[in-house]
Amino acid sequence: MLASAPGLSGRWERLEPRPRARMLRQVLHAGLRTSFHALGRFVASHPVFFASAPVLLSILLGASFSRYRVEEDVGSLLAPKHSLAKIEGNLVDSLFPVNRSKHALYSDLQTPGRYGRVIVTSRKGSVLDPVHLDTVLKLHKRIYQMQVTVPATGVNSFNYSFSYLCLPDDKNVCIIDDIIRAMEEIQSARTSNSSVPPLRYPITELADGRQAYIGHQLGGVQGWAPNGAVRGQGTGARGEGVRSARALQLTYYLQARGGLMDRVASQWEKAFCAELQHFAALHPKLGLYPSTSSSLRTDFQFSSVLAHQPLLASLGACGVLVVLCCSMRDCVRSKPWLGLLALLSITLSGLTAAGILNLTGATYNSTYLGIPFVMLGHGLFGSFEMLSSWRRTREDQHVKERVASVFEDVMLRLSGSTMLHLMTLGLAASPLTNMEAVRLFCRTAALAVTISYVYMLSFYSSCLVFTGYLETGYRHGCFCRRVPKPDRLDSKPAWYRCLMYTRYQDEAPAANPPPHGVDPGHAHAANSSLTNTHAHAANNTAAGGLVANSTHGHPHPHPLTHPTANMDPNPQDSHLLLGCVRRCYGDWITNTYVKPFVVLLYLVYISFGLMGFLQVTQGSDPSALVAMDTATVLYTRAQQRYFSSYSPVIGFYIYESAPYWNASVQRDLLEYAKGFQRISWLEAYLNYLTDRNQSTSQPRENFTNTLRHGFLREPQYAHFADDIIFAERGGGGEEPDVAASRIFLVAKTTENKREEMSVLLDTLRRLSLTSRVRFLIFNPSFVYLDRYAAAVSSPLRHSLLAVLFLLGLSSLAVVEPLVSVWLGLTVLSVQFGVLGFMTLWGVELDCMSVMCLISALGHSADCSGPLLCGFSSGRGDSRTRWVRVALERHGVPSLQTLICYGAALVPVGTVRSNLTHTLFRCLALTAGCSALHTLAFLPTLLTFLPPSKSRGERPDGEAQRQEVECVEMNDSTRVVDQITTV
């Protein structure tokens, strides 16, 4: 009987009643697979249109690159879009604008739109030594007298100097740093052979009696202790004498009034950097580290310029490996051009997405460097799955039918993974995301993935049709010329026979002898004429559309199947990776003695991931996302080395009228500022009253009158007028109220400067909620620190929850519940490992790493989803057998994708940029963790964890129940239905 033929039993499908719970999934699967089958036939019937339309559309949209624009406002990209610090900054600007300050400015507190800044260091000795001090003042003079010509040529050109562009004080003289005034006083004293005025740190007293904070202008300071000993760097007390200093910082503030002045200021900044570069070459004993308002933007976008050639190298390396992965020994069935066309499809989709962005007025930034890799991973996955499915189709079918079978088998999986990508990226691109860089990246990546999916359905599928016709005509896969039959090849040289080797269809029966006990003619008829009628019934039971490909002549394994019955009839023609997985790796990874080591490896993976997860740090420093060896990085390093002893100047703003004459209010304000280095008008005013034997607790009128007409008119206190805003009362000649005021605080810091600033911000904000005096604190760096961790991690949490929700929802109607559970656990495990290992690798949680983590959700689903669904769709055989089958059918395409993807990442890791280093490390970890789960962890765990492959124990009364198996067979004249009773 046919039931005893092991070669045929694997091609039968049991007609068993299914639970009602799976009925909805069966109906949906049948409808979706039928729709994709019809779509595949339609594409195969019009291959020229579907191949040419994407190319023409890409060319038309690619012409829009004349509208290419680069993002100018980098600060808005890298800082949380909605934060309390931004609101506080706007309030501060409205109360105390920069141009209102007529005496002194603090470079790290009041940063106007345009400025030039330089850190000067001495390679040997102190910058306060006479020779270095004279050189620094000479540099200051050259910068002060430097001129720029705008426009560069023409009769309307004008020369602009710093004195025209600077912010003026109350005497219409440019505001300069206090350290310059102190150095000029020292130089003047040395010239006149008089005593040098003492320079104290961090607060010194100038010749006019004014107290000036120079902690952010003088760095690497060694001071004198009271007993004459030398203090260490940055350990000075308030107002101690300065013995030496290794660095100083100068800032030149510019005005940008309107478009013309902004262009002039931009040209002045470029001339400023050029002048410093020239001056550094003339004075090698000094180190100069410039920074301007446009340095961050220029250096941030410079990563894209540096990555041009490495990206081309990535494309070339990926192209070589794609060709190798699509090649076989059989020159007809080998499809190297199809691999290059897959890359071309991804490239065209990227060009189309870029054209759409240009037409819609979008801007580009360096974070978009990660989008090609998102497209590459998803596109290669789809192309290798389609090629693998194509090779499992029957070669005696027409090309249109083979393409339709490929669509029926693959497109449901590819559509599901595309939906996961769009769900994760789309939710991260929603207004819920507070980081503009993350939102724009995810929006653009979602657009690119959508176009890549459409081009995979159209362009790549039509290319598959063309290569299918070449295969049907027995033409060489590379040279497209017809391959001679074996009898003609015998007379050719050996190299020619090797180059033109193929297997003709009439050789298949000889190469695949019938199983033992089956008539050869009968077996051949059965093997060559299996139709899709009963294959559809088998496919409708598969989970999530990820079936065991019974439509392709590779049926579900049967318990009675001979161990070699399901092997490739021509193993010498198999793909190299497929042969390795089928003959070696599948048996090795499912070996009983290997499983404990894989489980142990997974425990080690979780342990190291947890260790890294507990050490995650936020990376709120924008300089960590710029190109290396640039002005921003060098300036930041110098600042951290020499100016890390004190925090930036923090503005303490009292934005409502307060009873300053009240003794309790005075005590509260003095208590708040206790422990800080401070420049406080209130403290100076109270000392002023005490020195004159006046009470500090006076009536409001007396307190305000003395403040206005006595204190602020003293030369040494006149600069405090910038810190107080008076508001007239209702009338009657009464003294005005102090409507708002500010004091300046500086905290002592250690190496963890940004973390301490974040803690200080939270502490003072909590204090402001309970204080009787309404105040706020602000520093421009608070815009990056304020709720940065929540702003960065929120899109990742939203995307992860979206994936789990989508899997849970789809398990009700589309995917097997256990597949959703396994896929959700796999995505969580991969995400957990990538987050932990990237921390151990030195990657902080910033906007770039979060973008990579969001894309990792879809990448891990691409790799592991087909394997899980292929395994769960099998019935009636051991777990080990179905793990091997799933590895052969879906593990090999995932491995090919990961190999090509990894090769494309290698050139990016050589780019000298912090941003690309973060990108490379995160994406490499994503590929590595996905490979471990797809090729090691899941194949091992699925051999002893649910879903079960057993059909369960049957009652004794049903043990002898007859099962009906149906095989539809046809020959050249008729269709025969054989019903066999087992």
TORDO-996347 format. One record per residue (C-alpha): x, y, z; residue in one letter. Coordinates in steps of 0.05 Angstrom, whole numbers, padded with zeros to 5 digits, always signed. Layout:
XYZA/...
END
This chain:
+00000+00000+00000M/+00020+00071-00011L/+00015+00083+00064A/+00077+00040+00074S/+00118+00079+00024A/+00164+00124+00064P/+00178+00167+00004G/+00105+00185-00003L/+00081+00188+00068S/+00117+00254+00078G/+00073+00285+00024R/+00006+00269+00056W/-00035+00314+00100E/-00081+00289+00154R/-00151+00312+00149L/-00165+00321+00223E/-00217+00366+00256P/-00187+00431+00282R/-00207+00466+00346P/-00257+00522+00337R/-00208+00571+00368A/-00164+00565+00307R/-00219+00573+00256M/-00213+00648+00251L/-00138+00643+00240R/-00148+00591+00186Q/-00198+00635+00149V/-00152+00696+00154L/-00092+00656+00132H/-00129+00627+00073A/-00153+00696+00051G/-00086+00729+00060L/-00047+00674+00025R/-00096+00673-00032T/-00090+00748-00039S/-00014+00745-00040F/-00017+00688-00090H/-00059+00730-00136A/-00013+00790-00126L/+00047+00746-00144G/+00014+00724-00208R/-00003+00795-00225F/+00068+00819-00214V/+00096+00760-00254A/+00048+00777-00311S/+00073+00849-00316H/+00147+00846-00297P/+00169+00903-00343V/+00122+00953-00311F/+00140+00934-00240F/+00214+00936-00256A/+00214+01003-00292S/+00164+01043-00251A/+00207+01044-00186P/+00269+01063-00226V/+00234+01121-00261L/+00202+01145-00196L/+00269+01143-00161S/+00302+01183-00217I/+00247+01236-00216L/+00249+01243-00141L/+00325+01241-00139G/+00325+01305-00181A/+00298+01342-00120S/+00366+01342-00087F/+00372+01415-00108S/+00328+01428-00047R/+00375+01391+00000Y/+00380+01429+00066R/+00420+01414+00129V/+00391+01426+00198E/+00419+01490+00228E/+00392+01487+00299D/+00427+01428+00329V/+00408+01448+00400G/+00335+01436+00385S/+00352+01366+00360L/+00393+01342+00419L/+00354+01375+00477A/+00285+01353+00502P/+00233+01391+00461K/+00187+01405+00520H/+00221+01417+00586S/+00215+01463+00646L/+00285+01489+00633A/+00264+01518+00566K/+00206+01554+00598I/+00251+01580+00652E/+00301+01602+00600G/+00248+01642+00563N/+00228+01676+00628L/+00300+01693+00644V/+00311+01722+00574D/+00249+01766+00582S/+00271+01792+00649L/+00347+01797+00639F/+00364+01797+00565P/+00437+01795+00546V/+00439+01865+00517N/+00413+01892+00584R/+00478+01872+00619S/+00523+01933+00615K/+00580+01913+00661H/+00598+01839+00660A/+00577+01775+00626L/+00588+01703+00647Y/+00607+01661+00588S/+00574+01597+00612D/+00510+01631+00635L/+00494+01685+00584Q/+00508+01659+00515T/+00482+01704+00460P/+00468+01681+00390G/+00539+01692+00365R/+00604+01689+00402Y/+00677+01669+00397G/+00711+01632+00454R/+00782+01606+00464V/+00818+01567+00518I/+00892+01586+00522V/+00938+01536+00557T/+01012+01538+00571S/+01051+01476+00552R/+01103+01494+00605K/+01096+01541+00664G/+01038+01586+00680S/+00996+01629+00634V/+01007+01685+00684L/+01083+01684+00673D/+01105+01750+00642P/+01122+01721+00574V/+01056+01683+00568H/+01015+01740+00597L/+01043+01788+00545D/+01029+01737+00490T/+00957+01729+00513V/+00945+01804+00514L/+00976+01809+00445K/+00926+01756+00421L/+00869+01795+00453H/+00892+01858+00416K/+00895+01822+00349R/+00825+01794+00358I/+00799+01861+00380Y/+00827+01894+00317Q/+00810+01837+00269M/+00765+01858+00211Q/+00721+01820+00163V/+00695+01845+00095T/+00622+01833+00077V/+00608+01822+00021P/+00677+01796+00002A/+00679+01834-00064T/+00643+01892-00095G/+00635+01967-00086V/+00586+01957-00029N/+00636+01919+00014S/+00648+01943+00085F/+00699+01925+00138N/+00672+01904+00205Y/+00714+01898+00268S/+00698+01870+00336F/+00685+01939+00364S/+00626+01945+00315Y/+00598+01876+00330L/+00609+01871+00405C/+00559+01881+00462L/+00572+01951+00492P/+00571+01970+00565D/+00542+02033+00595D/+00601+02073+00569K/+00592+02045+00498N/+00656+02004+00506V/+00658+01930+00488C/+00645+01884+00547I/+00706+01840+00557I/+00722+01786+00608D/+00745+01808+00677D/+00808+01766+00671I/+00832+01812+00615I/+00824+01872+00660R/+00862+01837+00715A/+00918+01817+00668M/+00923+01888+00641E/+00930+01913+00712E/+00985+01862+00725I/+01022+01881+00661Q/+01015+01955+00677S/+01044+01945+00747A/+01103+01906+00720R/+01117+01958+00668T/+01117+02014+00719S/+01158+01972+00769N/+01103+01979+00821S/+01074+01925+00865S/+01033+01874+00827V/+00960+01874+00851P/+00942+01807+00882P/+00900+01760+00839L/+00852+01718+00879R/+00812+01657+00859Y/+00756+01645+00845P/+00732+01715+00865I/+00781+01772+00857T/+00778+01847+00868E/+00793+01893+00809L/+00826+01962+00813A/+00758+01997+00815D/+00739+01957+00877G/+00690+01911+00841R/+00686+01838+00860Q/+00692+01794+00799A/+00683+01719+00792Y/+00739+01689+00749I/+00728+01615+00764G/+00705+01602+00693H/+00761+01645+00663Q/+00822+01618+00700L/+00835+01543+00703G/+00886+01495+00731G/+00899+01542+00789V/+00948+01529+00845Q/+00938+01576+00904G/+00976+01597+00966W/+00954+01568+01032A/+00952+01613+01093P/+01018+01583+01118N/+01052+01596+01051G/+01047+01525+01025A/+01023+01511+00955V/+00951+01485+00948R/+00933+01434+00895G/+00897+01449+00831Q/+00827+01475+00842G/+00830+01469+00917T/+00831+01542+00934G/+00785+01574+00984A/+00744+01636+00971R/+00790+01693+00950G/+00857+01659+00961E/+00919+01682+00924G/+00936+01651+00857V/+01006+01623+00850R/+01000+01595+00780S/+00948+01577+00728A/+00952+01529+00670R/+00895+01556+00628A/+00850+01615+00617L/+00786+01624+00577Q/+00767+01686+00537L/+00698+01700+00508T/+00680+01752+00456Y/+00606+01767+00451Y/+00575+01790+00385L/+00510+01822+00367Q/+00467+01794+00312A/+00416+01847+00295R/+00379+01823+00232G/+00402+01783+00173G/+00461+01826+00152L/+00492+01828+00221M/+00482+01754+00229D/+00521+01741+00164R/+00575+01789+00188V/+00579+01754+00255A/+00583+01687+00220S/+00641+01711+00178Q/+00674+01740+00240W/+00671+01672+00274E/+00706+01639+00215K/+00759+01693+00215A/+00766+01684+00290F/+00782+01610+00282C/+00830+01624+00225A/+00866+01678+00265E/+00874+01631+00325L/+00901+01576+00280Q/+00953+01624+00251H/+00971+01651+00320F/+00980+01581+00347A/+01030+01566+00292A/+01071+01627+00311L/+01070+01612+00386H/+01079+01537+00396P/+01088+01545+00471K/+01014+01560+00478L/+00956+01515+00463G/+00894+01547+00433L/+00826+01512+00433Y/+00773+01555+00398P/+00698+01548+00399S/+00643+01589+00368T/+00567+01588+00367S/+00569+01548+00302S/+00622+01497+00324S/+00572+01446+00350L/+00530+01449+00287R/+00590+01444+00241T/+00623+01387+00279D/+00558+01350+00288F/+00543+01351+00213Q/+00616+01336+00197F/+00603+01263+00215S/+00562+01256+00151S/+00620+01283+00110V/+00669+01235+00141L/+00622+01176+00129A/+00615+01185+00054H/+00671+01139+00033Q/+00660+01087+00088P/+00587+01082+00067L/+00608+01067-00004L/+00657+01016+00023A/+00600+00985+00063S/+00558+00981+00001L/+00615+00947-00037G/+00630+00897+00019A/+00557+00881+00026C/+00551+00873-00050G/+00608+00822-00052V/+00578+00780+00003L/+00508+00784-00025V/+00534+00757-00091V/+00569+00700-00055L/+00507+00685-00013C/+00463+00681-00076C/+00512+00637-00114S/+00513+00562-00120M/+00555+00510-00156R/+00498+00501-00206D/+00509+00559-00255C/+00436+00560-00277V/+00405+00560-00208R/+00457+00608-00181S/+00431+00679-00179K/+00488+00728-00165P/+00454+00784-00203W/+00393+00777-00159L/+00434+00794-00098G/+00460+00858-00131L/+00389+00875-00153L/+00367+00868-00080A/+00418+00920-00061L/+00395+00963-00119L/+00323+00957-00095S/+00344+00982-00026I/+00384+01038-00057T/+00326+01060-00101L/+00279+01060-00041S/+00328+01103-00003G/+00333+01151-00061L/+00257+01155-00066T/+00251+01169+00009A/+00304+01223+00004A/+00267+01255-00054G/+00202+01257-00015I/+00238+01290+00044L/+00268+01342-00002N/+00201+01358-00033L/+00168+01365+00034T/+00221+01414+00059G/+00252+01368+00111A/+00323+01379+00134T/+00380+01329+00143Y/+00425+01315+00202N/+00479+01265+00219S/+00433+01218+00257T/+00404+01197+00190Y/+00467+01155+00179L/+00431+01098+00215G/+00372+01096+00166I/+00409+01059+00110P/+00425+01003+00158F/+00353+00998+00181V/+00333+00990+00107M/+00390+00943+00093L/+00373+00895+00149G/+00299+00892+00132H/+00310+00891+00056G/+00362+00835+00057L/+00318+00794+00102F/+00261+00798+00053G/+00304+00784-00008S/+00339+00723+00021F/+00272+00695+00045E/+00243+00702-00024M/+00304+00670-00056L/+00302+00612-00007S/+00228+00603-00021S/+00241+00605-00096W/+00291+00548-00090R/+00240+00505-00055R/+00188+00513-00111T/+00178+00459-00163R/+00222+00472-00224E/+00171+00441-00272D/+00121+00497-00256Q/+00114+00559-00298H/+00152+00620-00274V/+00088+00657-00258K/+00064+00600-00214E/+00131+00596-00179R/+00130+00671-00164V/+00059+00665-00139A/+00080+00609-00093S/+00137+00652-00067V/+00089+00709-00052F/+00041+00661-00019E/+00096+00633+00025D/+00139+00694+00042V/+00097+00758+00037M/+00055+00744+00098L/+00118+00739+00140R/+00150+00799+00107L/+00087+00840+00116S/+00084+00821+00190G/+00156+00842+00202S/+00144+00907+00164T/+00084+00921+00208M/+00128+00912+00269L/+00179+00961+00241H/+00126+01012+00225L/+00093+01004+00293M/+00157+01015+00332T/+00183+01071+00288L/+00115+01103+00280G/+00101+01108+00354L/+00171+01136+00367A/+00157+01187+00312A/+00093+01210+00345S/+00085+01274+00386P/+00094+01231+00449L/+00169+01233+00435T/+00202+01292+00469N/+00269+01286+00432M/+00266+01319+00364E/+00326+01280+00337A/+00293+01213+00355V/+00226+01235+00327R/+00255+01258+00260L/+00298+01196+00254F/+00240+01148+00266C/+00194+01186+00220R/+00245+01183+00163T/+00262+01110+00178A/+00188+01091+00176A/+00181+01124+00108L/+00242+01088+00082A/+00220+01020+00108V/+00151+01029+00076T/+00181+01047+00008I/+00231+00989+00014S/+00173+00941+00026Y/+00136+00967-00035V/+00198+00962-00078Y/+00209+00891-00053M/+00140+00874-00077L/+00150+00907-00144S/+00221+00917-00167F/+00255+00858-00134Y/+00198+00811-00150S/+00200+00830-00223S/+00275+00817-00223C/+00260+00749-00193L/+00213+00737-00252V/+00268+00754-00302F/+00319+00709-00269T/+00266+00655-00267G/+00259+00658-00342Y/+00335+00653-00348L/+00333+00592-00304E/+00277+00561-00344T/+00317+00571-00408G/+00379+00540-00376Y/+00419+00603-00383R/+00481+00619-00342H/+00463+00657-00278G/+00521+00705-00288C/+00534+00709-00363F/+00462+00697-00385C/+00482+00651-00442R/+00451+00583-00453R/+00488+00525-00419V/+00503+00465-00465P/+00477+00397-00446K/+00525+00347-00413P/+00538+00309-00478D/+00566+00373-00509R/+00606+00392-00447L/+00646+00328-00448D/+00691+00354-00503S/+00704+00420-00468K/+00763+00436-00422P/+00756+00422-00348A/+00752+00495-00328W/+00696+00505-00379Y/+00658+00445-00352R/+00665+00471-00281C/+00641+00541-00302L/+00581+00513-00341M/+00561+00459-00292Y/+00486+00450-00283T/+00435+00395-00274R/+00383+00387-00328Y/+00312+00368-00309Q/+00316+00300-00343D/+00373+00282-00295E/+00329+00288-00233A/+00300+00217-00232P/+00368+00186-00237A/+00395+00231-00183A/+00336+00217-00137N/+00322+00143-00135P/+00255+00122-00106P/+00251+00100-00034P/+00259+00027-00017H/+00198-00015-00031G/+00165+00032-00080V/+00159+00020-00154D/+00204+00070-00191P/+00151+00091-00241G/+00099+00098-00187H/+00145+00138-00142A/+00165+00185-00199H/+00093+00199-00215A/+00078+00215-00143A/+00139+00259-00133N/+00130+00300-00196S/+00055+00311-00195S/+00038+00335-00125L/-00008+00395-00134T/-00026+00453-00090N/-00096+00431-00073T/-00079+00393-00010H/-00018+00436+00002A/-00064+00495+00015H/-00100+00454+00068A/-00034+00442+00102A/-00013+00514+00095N/-00076+00541+00126N/-00057+00507+00191T/+00010+00543+00195A/+00021+00598+00245A/+00023+00669+00223G/+00032+00651+00150G/+00101+00623+00167L/+00088+00553+00142V/+00130+00492+00128A/+00126+00507+00054N/+00087+00446+00032S/+00070+00485-00030T/+00142+00480-00052H/+00149+00405-00053G/+00181+00402+00016H/+00125+00375+00059P/+00118+00366+00133H/+00162+00310+00157P/+00124+00248+00176H/+00142+00199+00230P/+00146+00144+00178L/+00190+00184+00132T/+00258+00156+00117H/+00313+00199+00148P/+00340+00216+00080T/+00274+00225+00045A/+00269+00299+00059N/+00341+00315+00039M/+00360+00353-00023D/+00358+00304-00082P/+00422+00336-00108N/+00464+00354-00047P/+00523+00374-00090Q/+00480+00430-00119D/+00458+00459-00052S/+00479+00526-00027H/+00542+00522+00017L/+00509+00552+00079L/+00447+00509+00070L/+00490+00447+00064G/+00529+00465+00127C/+00466+00477+00167V/+00432+00415+00141R/+00490+00366+00149R/+00529+00395+00207C/+00502+00452+00247Y/+00430+00428+00255G/+00452+00362+00284D/+00505+00395+00328W/+00462+00449+00359I/+00407+00399+00376T/+00455+00348+00405N/+00438+00327+00475T/+00508+00341+00500Y/+00510+00410+00469V/+00445+00435+00498K/+00470+00445+00570P/+00527+00488+00545F/+00480+00531+00504V/+00434+00540+00564V/+00495+00559+00605L/+00516+00608+00551L/+00447+00640+00554Y/+00453+00647+00630L/+00521+00681+00621V/+00489+00726+00568Y/+00434+00747+00616I/+00483+00757+00673S/+00528+00804+00634F/+00467+00839+00605G/+00441+00851+00675L/+00508+00876+00698M/+00509+00927+00642G/+00436+00945+00651F/+00448+00965+00724L/+00504+01012+00701Q/+00466+01050+00646V/+00484+01123+00645T/+00452+01180+00607Q/+00493+01217+00555G/+00467+01288+00555S/+00531+01320+00531D/+00522+01342+00459P/+00597+01338+00446S/+00592+01262+00451A/+00555+01262+00384L/+00604+01301+00341V/+00664+01281+00299A/+00729+01267+00334M/+00789+01313+00332D/+00744+01373+00318T/+00742+01440+00352A/+00683+01420+00396T/+00716+01357+00423V/+00784+01390+00435L/+00751+01449+00469Y/+00708+01404+00513T/+00768+01363+00534R/+00807+01425+00553A/+00748+01452+00592Q/+00739+01387+00630Q/+00813+01384+00646R/+00824+01455+00670Y/+00755+01482+00689F/+00722+01423+00724S/+00734+01449+00795S/+00672+01492+00793Y/+00605+01486+00762S/+00580+01534+00709P/+00551+01598+00735V/+00480+01586+00758I/+00431+01643+00756G/+00386+01648+00818F/+00327+01689+00793Y/+00274+01718+00840I/+00219+01732+00789Y/+00167+01763+00836E/+00168+01821+00883S/+00193+01799+00951A/+00199+01835+01019P/+00275+01840+01017Y/+00274+01886+01077W/+00245+01831+01120N/+00297+01797+01164A/+00268+01727+01155S/+00268+01734+01079V/+00340+01758+01082Q/+00360+01697+01124R/+00325+01650+01076D/+00360+01678+01015L/+00428+01677+01050L/+00415+01606+01072E/+00398+01584+01001Y/+00464+01613+00976A/+00504+01584+01032K/+00557+01536+01009G/+00563+01567+00940F/+00613+01615+00912Q/+00567+01674+00898R/+00562+01743+00867I/+00502+01770+00906S/+00476+01841+00906W/+00435+01826+00968L/+00495+01801+01008E/+00537+01860+00985A/+00481+01908+01002Y/+00472+01879+01072L/+00546+01885+01084N/+00543+01956+01059Y/+00489+01973+01110L/+00527+01938+01165T/+00591+01976+01150D/+00552+02041+01157R/+00521+02019+01223N/+00452+02017+01192Q/+00400+01964+01207S/+00388+01912+01153T/+00314+01908+01174S/+00288+01976+01151Q/+00220+01999+01126P/+00209+01986+01052R/+00217+02059+01032E/+00283+02068+01069N/+00310+02001+01045F/+00294+02016+00972T/+00317+02089+00975N/+00385+02071+01004T/+00392+02015+00952L/+00378+02061+00893R/+00410+02126+00914H/+00467+02101+00957G/+00489+02030+00943F/+00482+02027+00867L/+00517+02095+00858R/+00581+02070+00890E/+00631+02053+00834P/+00648+01985+00863Q/+00574+01966+00867Y/+00548+01999+00803A/+00551+01934+00764H/+00495+01906+00809F/+00447+01951+00772A/+00444+01898+00719D/+00417+01848+00770D/+00358+01888+00796I/+00292+01908+00762I/+00252+01963+00795F/+00177+01972+00783A/+00140+02038+00797E/+00084+02035+00847R/+00015+02064+00837G/+00036+02136+00846G/+00043+02187+00900G/+00119+02192+00894G/+00130+02127+00931E/+00195+02088+00923E/+00190+02034+00869P/+00190+01961+00888D/+00244+01910+00869V/+00203+01871+00819A/+00256+01820+00803A/+00329+01806+00817S/+00383+01755+00807R/+00445+01730+00841I/+00499+01684+00814F/+00519+01618+00847L/+00577+01572+00832V/+00582+01502+00863A/+00645+01463+00877K/+00645+01401+00833T/+00685+01337+00822T/+00696+01295+00760E/+00622+01277+00753N/+00604+01348+00736K/+00541+01336+00696R/+00512+01286+00745E/+00524+01334+00802E/+00491+01390+00763M/+00430+01347+00751S/+00425+01331+00826V/+00434+01405+00843L/+00379+01424+00794L/+00329+01376+00824D/+00347+01397+00895T/+00339+01471+00883L/+00275+01460+00845R/+00244+01422+00903R/+00266+01478+00949L/+00232+01530+00905S/+00166+01495+00914L/+00166+01505+00989T/+00201+01572+00993S/+00165+01637+01011R/+00206+01671+00957V/+00188+01653+00886R/+00252+01637+00850F/+00280+01594+00795L/+00350+01573+00774I/+00376+01570+00704F/+00438+01554+00663N/+00438+01538+00589P/+00464+01469+00603S/+00399+01454+00642F/+00363+01450+00576V/+00401+01386+00561Y/+00400+01359+00633L/+00327+01372+00650D/+00289+01306+00647R/+00338+01281+00594Y/+00334+01209+00617A/+00258+01208+00613A/+00258+01244+00546A/+00308+01195+00516V/+00280+01130+00543S/+00206+01145+00533S/+00205+01130+00457P/+00241+01064+00471L/+00190+01045+00523R/+00132+01065+00478H/+00160+01025+00420S/+00171+00964+00463L/+00101+00967+00491L/+00074+00976+00420A/+00109+00912+00397V/+00082+00872+00455L/+00012+00900+00445F/+00015+00884+00370L/+00038+00813+00384L/-00015+00803+00436G/-00070+00830+00390L/-00047+00790+00331S/-00046+00726+00372S/-00122+00731+00376L/-00133+00727+00302A/-00070+00721+00260V/-00011+00688+00296V/-00008+00627+00340E/-00009+00650+00413P/+00054+00613+00430L/+00090+00645+00372V/+00071+00714+00398S/+00096+00695+00467V/+00162+00668+00441W/+00172+00727+00395L/+00157+00776+00450G/+00206+00742+00498L/+00259+00740+00443T/+00251+00814+00428V/+00256+00831+00502L/+00317+00786+00510S/+00353+00817+00450V/+00336+00887+00474Q/+00359+00872+00544F/+00425+00844+00519G/+00439+00901+00471V/+00425+00953+00526L/+00469+00917+00576G/+00528+00901+00530F/+00529+00971+00499M/+00537+01000+00569T/+00595+00953+00583L/+00624+00975+00516W/+00624+01047+00539G/+00561+01072+00502V/+00516+01119+00541E/+00441+01125+00533L/+00436+01184+00486D/+00391+01199+00428C/+00434+01160+00378M/+00436+01096+00420S/+00361+01101+00432V/+00349+01105+00357M/+00390+01041+00348C/+00352+01006+00404L/+00286+01024+00372I/+00308+00996+00305S/+00335+00934+00341A/+00263+00915+00359L/+00245+00904+00286G/+00312+00873+00268H/+00307+00819+00322S/+00236+00804+00299A/+00260+00798+00227D/+00312+00746+00246C/+00275+00703+00297S/+00203+00709+00274G/+00206+00661+00214P/+00244+00609+00254L/+00192+00610+00310L/+00133+00607+00263C/+00164+00553+00220G/+00176+00511+00282F/+00107+00521+00311S/+00072+00503+00246S/+00099+00432+00246G/+00057+00374+00273R/+00067+00301+00285G/+00143+00297+00293D/+00195+00308+00346S/+00217+00377+00368R/+00288+00364+00346T/+00266+00346+00275R/+00226+00410+00268W/+00281+00453+00296V/+00327+00426+00242R/+00275+00438+00189V/+00263+00509+00213A/+00338+00522+00213L/+00344+00498+00142E/+00286+00539+00116R/+00290+00603+00156H/+00355+00601+00195G/+00398+00603+00131V/+00365+00667+00104P/+00374+00699+00172S/+00447+00678+00174L/+00458+00706+00104Q/+00426+00772+00124T/+00469+00777+00187L/+00533+00762+00149I/+00521+00816+00097C/+00495+00864+00149Y/+00557+00854+00193G/+00603+00864+00134A/+00568+00930+00118A/+00579+00954+00189L/+00654+00944+00191V/+00674+01006+00148P/+00629+01050+00190V/+00667+01031+00253G/+00730+01063+00223T/+00699+01133+00218V/+00731+01182+00266R/+00666+01204+00298S/+00634+01193+00365N/+00566+01188+00332L/+00587+01134+00283T/+00623+01096+00339H/+00558+01094+00378T/+00521+01074+00315L/+00570+01018+00299F/+00572+00990+00369R/+00496+00989+00378C/+00482+00959+00310L/+00538+00907+00316A/+00510+00886+00384L/+00440+00882+00353T/+00465+00836+00298A/+00506+00794+00346G/+00450+00785+00397C/+00399+00770+00342S/+00446+00718+00313A/+00456+00685+00381L/+00381+00680+00392H/+00364+00657+00322T/+00419+00606+00312L/+00435+00582+00383A/+00388+00600+00439F/+00321+00589+00405L/+00339+00523+00370P/+00362+00495+00436T/+00305+00520+00480L/+00252+00499+00430L/+00274+00426+00436T/+00247+00421+00507F/+00199+00480+00517L/+00129+00492+00487P/+00098+00488+00437P/+00092+00413+00438S/+00096+00370+00375K/+00058+00312+00406S/-00012+00300+00383R/-00030+00277+00453G/-00056+00212+00480E/-00118+00184+00447R/-00173+00147+00484P/-00172+00072+00479D/-00237+00074+00440G/-00204+00117+00388E/-00138+00080+00384A/-00164+00038+00327Q/-00199+00096+00292R/-00184+00098+00219Q/-00152+00161+00191E/-00163+00181+00119V/-00104+00209+00081E/-00114+00237+00012C/-00062+00248-00043V/-00082+00281-00107E/-00039+00255-00164M/-00040+00272-00238N/-00006+00249-00300D/-00008+00275-00371S/-00079+00252-00384T/-00121+00254-00320R/-00124+00271-00247V/-00129+00212-00199V/-00152+00216-00127D/-00125+00159-00086Q/-00157+00148-00018I/-00115+00102+00025T/-00138+00074+00092T/-00085+00070+00146V/
END
